[in-house]
């Protein structure tokens, strides 16, 4: 019986570790998902292939995750979401600036 209990305990710890890895990795990936696009837009000075609607949805999602992190007092989620929000806002600023400057 103790072998079964030990196995159950080991599986539970494995699930907790997997959940912790996913919970740590998700906000990090969310924070850096648009960095390559931000860099490309900055270097090429072209944002013609970026959907403004998609960018606004991603920005709203980052903001909602930040609010959620704040309300549940999850500092890591809040900080990661604010980093993602900042990257998204930077890209949005570049897109608006580039389109207004070159396409009016």
RAWOHU-V101284 format. One line per field, one symbol per residue. ss: DSSP state (a for helix, b for strand, c for the rest). phi: phi as a letter, one per 30 degrees, with the letter a starting at -180 (. if undefined). Layout:
ss = ???
phi = ???
This chain:
ss = caaaaaaaaaaaaaaaaaaaaaaaaaaaaaaaccaaaaaaaaaacccccccaaaaaaaaaaaaaaaaaaaacccaaaaaaaaaaaaaaaaaaaaaaaaaaaacc
phi = .ddddddddddddddddddddddddedddddcdcddddddddddhbbdccddddddddddddddddddeddchcdddddddddddddddddedddddddddcbc
